[in-house]
């Protein structure tokens, strides 16, 4: 019979919001927590909140088994919780923890090997009568090449096919291969990304199933061989194979499918002799068929939606199972009854401006209202706080906002209310996109799929409209309220009294390059001109012109360069709440529709931005990162869309493509260089 061993001090081999989450459960259970941190994270909130901490060294140290084990021994920890990502699904790590006579809070190394590898998991699933999609396991024989093998497989099952990393998840190492794809380049990129994310280069391919929903089953298994499904989740709203919105339970499945999914997940777990928590992920097609996608042998990012609909603390459950307690003693004999509906959104340091652009910087403001609107319960799992640094070394996740309500419609409504009042400044983020997605009829009617997210993304016109509104409101409030925090020499900031004249024109530029000012300085579709007179704001952009009537209902300011206003737009009875915060030359405008960043310019800068002549096409880095690959040399002829180089930022590869055809005359970066956003990468001249 398995022995039981009570734990007392848990080392958390992770960072950010999941480290804070594990610390919370440890505190509640009376356990000591040990944080580990790299030089990048030494001031992170989780380090301060843990009972004690251990320094690891450089940014990549979270992937060092030796450093983690050494830190555990030095701290006197008796166990290690891996969180998710990094070493959480590394069987060698689990094995090393056990050899060091520590308790690994997760499955055995053996189960991790067979399920942590997507290829091995598929083989096991077939033996457990769990359906899998057609799959290509690459031969290590150099003849034929991987590219030739993939072409042959695609010819047999049909394009497109998916290229995947065998270890890990999160979309890293994943490529959609079309008939005209540069297959050799895609294979190289997938292997590079897999090594960086998981330390292994093994990849495989499978038939692309479309349309499909991503439905997963949370399982719990003890050392006595008992396995219980804790319910389903729907994680279909994704971009680039990374989840954005997750919910529990999975709804709108054909009759009986939910039960069959749970049974299949339990069969697979038993076949693997699995212990602790895990997630079995499936692709669900409209005809009711489902296929194994992968098994995550760890806690999931989206675990809170299961917690909020079952009442369970999944981290506590992991710890208790690791101690040797069986599910029966924990009162878990069958799938728990569902309590309403829960939805989670991932707040990330990336902005959608037609493309997804990651961001770095210092968080100046981080506030999520946790009051409970519409009979809901609100939870915010954040990894950052004011003064936290967001760097390019790690993924873009800032935190998660989760809402539980009696039903799905109420959960969506409550989550929209919470996001409308959320304020994150200092680092550009995806709040506006999340709000937009939650409002889409395709999402609210559960008609979305993994492949259909592109249909839900805002159009360029919708993005421009909200940016123009942000420009107009900022300019109007500045003109109408000369004592505001964003007015020059504001008495609210300096303690002076009296009215001070504003200097005009006031010129701003959005993150997408749209120009706005109090006076018209340029024309053209890329420009926005705002003229304020009394409470009337005249807005002109492209061929569109309109007048907005603004009435300021309430205005207050604090001493930290922030102002809050309530105003009405035209005859609309709805009161709009606006928060504006200064950050050097940047003005952060927080509306209910999202957050927008305006950069204050002097008139000469604005004119130069529109009248300056560029000799050739300049390729500018839109994100910070490390140069992972360079595909061209000076003198090379390129065509529009050709990949010039690849940037590695936030654990993902971002191809930088030629904006047009021509000759590369300048290449300003070297392989391995660390660059910041705004850096000139290359110049292409027309032949």
C-alpha positions in Angstrom: 0.0 0.0 0.0 1.4 3.5 -0.9 2.9 5.3 2.1 1.7 8.7 3.2 4.0 11.6 3.9 2.7 14.9 5.1 4.3 17.9 3.4 5.5 21.0 5.2 7.6 23.2 2.9 6.9 23.4 -0.9 9.4 24.9 -3.4 7.6 26.4 -6.4 9.6 25.8 -9.5 7.9 28.6 -11.4 7.1 32.3 -11.6 4.4 34.9 -12.1 0.7 34.4 -11.4 0.9 30.6 -11.0 3.6 31.0 -8.3 1.3 33.4 -6.5 -1.6 31.0 -6.9 0.3 28.1 -5.4 1.5 30.3 -2.5 -2.2 31.1 -1.7 -3.0 27.4 -1.3 0.1 26.8 0.7 -0.8 29.6 3.1 -4.3 28.3 3.5 -3.1 24.8 4.3 -0.4 26.1 6.7 2.5 25.0 4.5 5.6 27.1 4.0 6.4 28.1 0.4 9.7 28.7 -1.2 10.0 30.9 -4.3 12.8 30.7 -6.8 13.7 33.6 -9.0 16.0 34.7 -11.8 17.8 38.1 -11.9 14.9 39.3 -14.1 12.3 38.4 -11.4 14.1 39.4 -8.2 11.5 42.2 -7.5 8.4 40.2 -8.6 5.5 40.1 -6.2 5.5 36.3 -5.8 9.1 36.4 -4.4 8.0 38.8 -1.7 4.8 36.8 -0.9 6.5 33.4 -0.4 7.7 32.3 3.0 11.3 32.3 1.7 13.1 32.5 -1.6 16.2 31.3 -3.5 18.0 33.0 -6.3 18.7 31.0 -9.4 20.8 33.2 -11.7 20.2 34.1 -15.4 16.9 34.3 -17.2 16.9 30.7 -18.4 17.5 29.3 -15.0 13.9 28.1 -14.6 14.8 25.4 -17.1 17.8 24.2 -15.1 17.0 20.9 -13.2 20.3 21.2 -11.3 19.6 24.7 -10.1 16.1 23.9 -9.0 17.1 20.8 -7.0 20.0 22.7 -5.4 17.6 25.5 -4.4 15.2 23.0 -2.9 17.9 21.3 -0.8 19.3 24.7 0.3 15.8 25.8 1.4 15.0 22.7 3.3 11.9 22.0 1.1 10.4 18.5 1.2 8.5 18.9 -2.1 8.4 20.7 -5.4 5.4 22.0 -7.3 6.3 22.6 -11.0 3.3 24.9 -11.9 2.9 24.9 -15.6 5.4 25.6 -18.4 9.1 25.4 -17.9 10.0 22.0 -16.4 6.4 21.0 -15.4 6.2 18.3 -18.1 9.8 17.2 -18.1 10.1 13.6 -17.0 13.8 14.0 -16.3 12.9 16.7 -13.8 10.3 14.6 -12.1 12.8 11.7 -11.9 15.5 14.0 -10.5 13.1 15.3 -7.8 12.4 11.8 -6.7 16.0 10.8 -6.7 16.7 13.8 -4.5 14.3 12.2 -2.0 11.8 15.1 -2.5 8.1 14.7 -3.3 7.1 15.8 -6.9 3.7 17.3 -6.8 2.6 15.8 -10.1 2.5 12.5 -11.9 5.3 9.9 -12.0 8.1 10.3 -14.5 6.9 7.1 -16.2 3.4 8.4 -16.8 4.8 11.8 -17.8 7.0 10.1 -20.5 4.2 8.2 -22.1 1.6 11.0 -21.9 3.9 14.1 -22.1 5.0 13.0 -25.5 2.1 13.5 -27.9 3.3 10.7 -30.1 3.5 8.2 -27.3 0.1 9.3 -25.9 -1.5 8.7 -29.3 -0.2 5.2 -29.3 -1.4 4.5 -25.8 -4.8 6.1 -26.7 -5.4 3.7 -29.5 -4.9 0.8 -27.1 -7.4 2.3 -24.7 -10.0 2.7 -27.4 -9.7 6.5 -27.6 -9.9 8.0 -31.1 -6.9 9.8 -32.6 -6.4 11.7 -35.8 -4.1 10.4 -38.6 -0.5 11.1 -37.5 3.0 11.2 -39.0 5.8 10.1 -36.7 9.0 11.2 -38.5 11.7 8.6 -39.2 15.1 9.5 -37.9 16.6 8.0 -41.1 18.0 11.0 -43.1 16.6 9.4 -46.3 14.0 10.6 -47.0 14.2 14.0 -45.4 11.6 15.2 -42.9 10.3 17.6 -45.6 9.8 14.7 -48.0 8.1 12.6 -45.4 5.7 15.5 -44.6 4.9 16.1 -48.3 4.1 12.4 -48.7 1.9 12.4 -45.6 0.0 15.6 -46.7 -0.5 14.1 -50.1 -2.2 11.1 -48.4 -4.4 12.8 -45.9 -4.8 16.2 -47.7 -3.6 19.7 -46.9 -3.5 21.5 -44.6 -1.6 19.5 -41.9 -0.4 20.5 -38.5 3.3 20.3 -37.5 3.7 20.0 -33.7 6.2 19.7 -30.9 6.0 16.3 -29.3 6.7 17.7 -25.8 4.8 20.6 -24.1 2.0 22.7 -25.5 0.8 26.3 -25.6 1.2 26.4 -29.4 5.0 26.5 -29.2 6.5 24.6 -32.1 3.2 24.4 -34.0 2.9 25.3 -37.7 0.0 25.0 -40.1 1.4 23.6 -43.3 -0.4 24.6 -46.5 0.3 23.3 -50.0 2.5 26.3 -50.8 4.3 26.4 -47.5 8.1 26.4 -47.3 8.1 23.1 -45.5 11.8 22.9 -44.8 11.8 26.4 -43.2 8.6 25.5 -41.2 10.2 22.3 -39.8 13.4 24.2 -38.8 11.4 26.9 -37.1 9.2 24.3 -35.2 12.2 22.4 -34.0 14.0 25.6 -32.8 10.9 26.7 -30.9 10.4 23.3 -29.4 14.0 23.2 -28.1 13.7 26.7 -26.6 10.3 26.0 -24.9 10.7 22.3 -23.9 14.4 21.3 -24.4 13.5 18.7 -27.0 13.4 19.0 -30.8 11.1 16.1 -31.5 8.1 17.1 -33.8 5.3 15.2 -35.6 2.5 16.0 -37.9 -1.2 15.2 -37.9 -4.3 15.8 -40.1 -5.8 19.3 -39.6 -9.4 18.8 -38.4 -11.6 21.8 -39.2 -13.9 23.2 -38.0 -13.3 21.9 -34.5 -13.8 22.9 -30.9 -11.2 22.4 -28.2 -12.9 20.5 -25.4 -10.9 19.1 -22.5 -11.5 17.0 -19.4 -9.9 17.7 -16.0 -9.0 14.4 -14.3 -7.7 13.5 -10.8 -6.1 10.2 -10.1 -4.7 8.7 -6.8 -2.0 6.2 -6.1 -4.7 3.5 -5.5 -5.7 3.5 -9.1 -8.8 5.6 -8.8 -9.5 8.1 -11.6 -12.3 10.7 -11.5 -13.2 13.2 -14.2 -13.7 16.6 -12.6 -15.6 18.1 -15.5 -15.2 19.6 -19.0 -13.9 22.9 -20.3 -14.2 24.6 -23.6 -11.0 26.4 -24.8 -11.9 26.9 -28.4 -11.3 30.7 -28.6 -7.6 30.7 -29.5 -5.2 32.6 -31.7 -2.0 31.0 -33.1 -3.0 27.9 -31.1 -2.8 29.8 -27.8 -5.9 30.0 -25.7 -7.4 33.4 -25.0 -10.8 32.6 -23.4 -11.7 29.4 -21.5 -14.9 28.3 -19.8 -16.5 25.5 -17.8 -18.4 23.4 -18.4 -18.3 22.8 -22.2 -21.8 23.4 -23.5 -23.7 22.8 -26.7 -22.3 19.2 -27.2 -24.4 16.5 -28.8 -26.3 14.4 -26.3 -24.1 12.0 -24.3 -20.8 13.4 -25.7 -19.8 15.0 -22.4 -20.1 11.7 -20.6 -18.2 9.9 -23.3 -15.4 12.4 -23.2 -15.0 11.9 -19.4 -15.0 8.1 -19.8 -12.4 8.3 -22.6 -10.2 10.6 -20.5 -10.4 8.2 -17.5 -9.6 5.1 -19.7 -6.5 6.8 -21.0 -5.4 7.9 -17.5 -5.8 4.3 -16.2 -3.9 2.9 -19.1 -1.0 5.2 -18.2 -1.2 4.3 -14.5 -1.6 8.1 -14.0 -1.5 9.8 -10.6 -2.3 13.4 -9.5 -4.0 16.0 -11.7 -4.0 16.1 -15.5 -5.9 17.3 -18.5 -7.0 15.3 -21.5 -7.6 17.5 -24.5 -9.8 16.6 -27.4 -10.8 18.1 -30.8 -14.6 18.0 -31.1 -16.2 18.1 -34.6 -19.8 19.3 -35.3 -20.9 15.7 -36.0 -20.1 14.7 -32.4 -16.9 12.9 -33.2 -13.9 13.6 -31.0 -10.2 12.9 -31.3 -7.4 13.0 -28.7 -5.4 16.2 -29.1 -2.9 15.8 -26.2 -2.5 15.2 -22.5 -1.2 17.9 -20.2 0.5 16.2 -17.3 0.3 19.3 -15.0 -2.0 22.0 -13.8 -3.6 24.1 -16.5 -3.6 27.8 -16.9 -7.4 27.6 -17.1 -7.8 25.5 -13.9 -9.7 28.4 -12.1 -12.9 27.8 -14.2 -13.0 24.2 -12.9 -12.4 25.4 -9.4 -15.2 28.0 -9.6 -17.7 25.5 -11.0 -16.8 22.6 -8.6 -15.8 24.4 -5.4 -12.5 22.4 -5.4 -9.0 23.9 -4.8 -7.1 22.0 -7.4 -3.7 23.0 -6.0 -4.7 21.6 -2.6 -5.9 18.4 -4.4 -2.5 18.1 -6.1 -0.8 18.4 -2.7 -3.0 15.9 -0.9 -2.7 13.3 -3.6 1.1 13.8 -3.6 1.0 13.1 0.2 -0.6 9.8 -0.5 -4.3 10.6 0.3 -6.8 8.8 -2.0 -9.7 10.4 -3.7 -12.2 8.6 -1.5 -10.9 10.2 1.7 -11.0 13.6 -0.1 -14.6 13.1 -0.8 -14.2 12.8 -4.6 -16.0 9.7 -5.7 -17.6 11.0 -9.0 -17.7 14.0 -11.2 -18.8 17.0 -9.0 -22.1 18.7 -9.7 -21.6 21.8 -11.8 -22.2 25.2 -10.1 -23.3 27.6 -12.8 -20.9 28.7 -15.5 -17.4 30.2 -15.3 -15.4 32.1 -18.0 -11.7 33.1 -17.9 -9.9 35.6 -20.0 -6.1 35.9 -20.3 -4.7 39.4 -19.9 -1.6 39.5 -22.0 1.1 42.0 -22.8 0.2 42.2 -26.4 -1.9 44.5 -28.5 -4.0 43.7 -31.5 -3.7 46.4 -34.1 -4.5 44.2 -37.1 -1.6 41.9 -36.0 -0.7 40.6 -32.6 2.2 42.7 -31.3 3.8 41.8 -28.0 4.9 44.5 -25.5 7.3 45.0 -22.7 7.8 47.7 -20.1 7.1 48.7 -16.5 3.5 48.3 -15.2 2.4 51.6 -13.7 -1.2 50.7 -13.0 -2.8 47.3 -12.4 -6.4 47.3 -11.2 -9.2 44.8 -11.7 -12.5 45.5 -9.9 -13.4 42.4 -7.9 -16.9 43.5 -6.8 -19.5 41.0 -8.0 -21.8 42.4 -10.7 -24.9 40.5 -11.9 -25.0 37.8 -9.2 -21.5 36.7 -10.1 -18.2 35.9 -8.3 -15.1 37.7 -9.6 -11.5 36.4 -9.3 -8.3 38.0 -10.5 -5.1 35.9 -10.7 -2.5 38.5 -11.6 1.3 38.0 -11.9 2.1 41.7 -11.9 1.5 44.8 -9.8 2.5 48.4 -10.2 6.3 48.7 -10.8 6.5 45.1 -12.1 8.8 44.7 -15.2 7.5 42.7 -18.2 10.4 41.5 -20.2 10.8 39.6 -23.4 12.4 36.6 -21.6 9.1 35.0 -20.6 5.6 34.6 -22.1 3.2 37.5 -22.3 0.7 36.4 -19.7 0.0 39.2 -17.2 -2.8 37.5 -15.4 -6.3 36.1 -15.6 -9.7 37.4 -14.8 -12.4 34.8 -14.0 -16.1 35.2 -13.4 -18.6 32.6 -12.2 -22.4 33.2 -12.6 -25.6 31.2 -12.7 -25.4 30.7 -16.4 -23.2 31.5 -19.4 -25.1 34.6 -20.6 -24.8 36.2 -17.1 -21.1 35.2 -16.9 -20.4 37.0 -20.2 -22.3 40.1 -19.0 -20.5 40.2 -15.7 -17.1 39.6 -17.2 -17.6 42.5 -19.7 -18.5 44.7 -16.7 -15.3 43.8 -14.9 -13.1 44.3 -18.0 -14.7 47.7 -18.7 -13.4 48.8 -15.3 -10.0 47.1 -15.5 -7.0 49.4 -15.7 -3.5 48.3 -16.8 -1.1 50.9 -18.0 2.6 51.1 -18.7 2.5 47.9 -20.8 0.3 47.7 -23.9 -2.2 44.8 -23.5 -5.1 43.0 -25.0 -8.0 44.3 -22.9 -9.7 45.9 -25.9 -9.5 42.7 -27.9 -11.0 40.6 -25.1 -13.9 43.0 -24.7 -14.5 42.9 -28.4 -14.4 39.0 -28.6 -16.9 38.6 -25.7 -19.4 40.8 -27.5 -19.4 38.8 -30.7 -22.7 37.0 -31.5 -20.7 34.0 -32.9 -19.1 33.6 -29.4 -22.2 34.2 -27.4 -24.1 31.7 -29.5 -21.3 29.0 -29.2 -20.8 28.9 -32.9 -17.1 29.6 -32.7 -14.3 27.1 -33.4 -10.5 26.9 -33.0 -10.1 27.9 -36.7 -12.9 30.6 -36.5 -11.2 33.1 -34.2 -10.1 35.1 -37.2 -13.8 35.8 -38.0 -14.2 37.4 -34.6 -11.3 39.7 -34.7 -12.1 43.4 -35.1 -11.9 45.0 -38.5 -9.4 47.8 -39.2 -12.4 50.1 -39.3 -13.6 49.1 -35.9 -10.0 49.6 -34.5 -9.8 53.0 -36.1 -13.2 54.0 -34.7 -12.3 53.3 -31.1 -8.8 54.9 -31.5 -10.4 58.0 -32.9 -12.8 58.1 -30.0 -9.9 57.9 -27.6 -8.1 60.7 -29.4 -11.2 62.9 -29.4 -12.0 62.4 -25.7 -8.4 63.0 -24.7 -8.2 66.2 -26.7 -11.6 67.4 -25.6 -10.9 66.9 -21.9 -7.6 68.6 -22.2 -9.1 71.6 -23.8 -12.3 71.7 -21.7 -10.6 71.2 -18.3 -7.4 73.2 -18.1 -6.7 72.1 -14.5 -6.6 68.4 -15.5 -3.7 66.2 -14.8 -2.6 66.1 -18.4 -2.6 69.9 -18.8 0.8 71.6 -18.8 1.9 72.7 -15.3 -1.3 71.4 -13.8 -2.1 72.9 -10.4 -3.4 69.5 -9.4 0.1 68.2 -9.7 2.1 71.2 -8.5 -0.3 72.6 -5.9 -0.6 75.9 -7.8 -3.9 77.7 -8.3 -5.2 79.7 -11.2 -6.0 79.0 -14.9 -3.1 78.3 -17.1 -3.3 78.6 -20.9 -2.7 75.5 -22.9 -0.2 75.5 -25.7 -1.5 74.5 -29.1 -1.5 72.6 -31.4 -1.5 69.5 -29.2 -0.4 66.6 -31.3 -0.8 62.9 -30.4 0.0 59.7 -32.2 -1.6 56.3 -31.5 0.3 53.0 -31.4 -0.9 52.4 -34.9 0.6 55.7 -36.1 -2.7 57.6 -36.5 -2.1 61.3 -35.9 -4.5 63.5 -34.0 -4.3 67.2 -33.0 -6.4 70.2 -31.9 -5.8 71.8 -35.3 -5.7 70.2 -38.7 -2.0 69.7 -39.6 -2.3 67.0 -42.3 -4.9 65.3 -44.4 -5.1 61.8 -45.7 -6.6 58.5 -44.5 -3.8 57.9 -41.9 -4.5 61.2 -40.1 -7.1 62.2 -37.4 -7.8 65.8 -36.9 -9.6 66.9 -33.7 -10.7 70.5 -33.2 -12.3 71.5 -29.8 -14.6 74.5 -29.4 -16.6 74.6 -26.2 -18.1 71.2 -25.7 -18.1 70.4 -29.4 -15.4 68.1 -30.8 -15.0 68.0 -34.6 -13.4 64.8 -35.8 -12.0 64.2 -39.3 -10.3 61.1 -40.5 -10.0 60.0 -44.1 -13.2 61.1 -45.9 -15.2 60.9 -42.7 -16.2 63.9 -40.6 -18.4 64.2 -37.6 -19.1 66.4 -34.6 -19.2 64.9 -31.1 -21.0 66.7 -28.3 -19.3 65.9 -25.0 -20.6 67.0 -21.6 -18.3 66.4 -18.7 -20.4 65.1 -15.7 -17.6 64.6 -13.2 -13.8 65.1 -13.1 -11.3 64.1 -10.4 -7.6 63.8 -10.3 -5.0 62.2 -8.1 -1.4 63.1 -7.4 0.0 60.3 -9.6 -0.7 61.9 -13.0 -4.1 60.2 -13.3 -7.5 61.7 -13.9 -10.9 60.1 -14.0 -13.9 61.6 -15.8 -17.5 60.8 -16.4 -19.0 62.2 -19.6 -21.9 61.8 -22.0 -21.5 61.6 -25.7 -24.2 63.5 -27.7 -27.8 62.6 -26.7 -26.8 59.2 -25.4 -28.0 58.9 -21.8 -25.2 56.4 -21.0 -22.5 57.8 -18.7 -19.0 57.0 -20.1 -16.2 56.5 -17.6 -12.8 57.5 -18.7 -9.5 57.2 -16.9 -6.4 59.0 -18.3 -2.9 58.5 -17.0 0.3 60.2 -18.0 3.5 58.2 -18.6 6.1 60.6 -19.8 5.1 61.5 -23.4 2.5 58.7 -23.4 -1.1 59.3 -22.5 -3.1 56.1 -21.5 -6.8 56.5 -22.3 -8.9 53.8 -20.6 -12.4 53.5 -22.0 -15.0 50.8 -21.5 -14.1 49.5 -25.0 -10.4 49.1 -24.1 -7.2 50.9 -23.4 -5.5 53.1 -26.0 -2.1 54.7 -25.9 -1.4 58.1 -27.4 2.1 59.6 -27.8 2.5 63.4 -27.4 4.6 64.9 -30.1 5.7 68.5 -30.9 4.4 69.9 -34.2 7.7 69.4 -36.0 7.7 65.7 -35.1 4.2 65.3 -36.4 5.0 67.1 -39.7 8.2 65.0 -40.1 6.2 61.8 -39.6 4.1 62.7 -42.6 6.4 64.7 -44.9 9.7 63.0 -44.4 11.1 61.0 -47.4 12.4 57.5 -46.8 15.1 56.2 -49.1 13.9 52.7 -49.5 11.6 50.6 -47.4 12.6 50.6 -43.7 11.9 47.4 -41.8 11.4 48.4 -38.1 11.1 46.0 -35.2 7.6 46.3 -33.7 8.5 44.1 -30.7 11.6 43.6 -28.6 13.3 40.2 -28.7 16.3 38.2 -29.8 17.3 37.6 -33.4 16.8 33.8 -33.8 17.4 33.5 -37.5 18.5 35.6 -40.5 17.4 34.4 -43.9 18.9 37.0 -46.2 22.1 38.8 -46.8 22.8 42.4 -48.1 22.4 42.4 -51.8 19.7 39.7 -51.8 16.6 40.2 -54.0 13.4 39.6 -52.1 9.7 39.6 -52.8 6.9 41.0 -50.7 6.0 38.7 -47.8 9.4 36.9 -47.9 10.7 36.2 -44.4 13.8 38.3 -43.8 14.6 37.2 -40.2 13.0 35.7 -37.2 12.6 37.4 -33.7 12.3 35.3 -30.6 10.1 37.2 -28.2 8.1 35.9 -25.1 8.9 32.3 -26.0 7.4 32.6 -29.5 9.0 33.0 -32.9 7.9 36.0 -35.0 8.8 36.1 -38.7 9.7 39.5 -40.0 8.6 39.8 -43.6 9.6 42.1 -46.5 7.0 44.9 -47.0 7.7 44.9 -50.7 9.9 43.6 -53.5 13.5 45.0 -53.9 17.1 44.5 -52.9 18.2 44.3 -49.3 20.8 47.2 -49.0 21.1 47.2 -45.3 20.9 44.5 -42.6 21.4 46.2 -39.2 21.3 43.3 -36.8 23.3 40.1 -36.2 22.2 36.6 -35.2 21.6 36.4 -31.5 21.4 40.2 -31.0 18.9 41.5 -28.4 16.9 44.3 -29.9 14.2 46.7 -28.7 11.0 47.8 -30.4 11.7 50.6 -32.9 15.1 49.4 -34.0 15.9 49.5 -37.7 16.3 45.9 -38.9 16.8 46.2 -42.6 16.3 48.5 -45.6 15.0 47.3 -49.0 15.4 49.5 -52.0 13.4 49.3 -55.2 15.5 48.0 -58.1 
